[in-house]
Amino acid sequence: MKKPPPLELDVRPLCAQGRAPLPAILAAVAELAPGQALQLSAPFEPVPLYALLQARGLTHASREAAPGLWIVLFSPADADS
């Protein structure tokens, strides 16, 4: 069975408005289809989010794509099985 493409979420506009991005991130995680990953674009590396989403069964791979742009792919921990 083919995996669905990652759900993409860019929280940079929320952060620029001074709004907390966590509610939008958690809402996106709740919408993920089985086996689907979340690709998050953020203005900083969201280190505290790693443990929070790991507890929900997601692993992460992050990279700084440009100054002020971090791309983090949160994938289901069982995606390789």
Helices and strands as residue ranges (DSSP letters): E 7-10, H 12-16, H 22-31, E 38-42, H 47-54, E 58-66, E 69-76
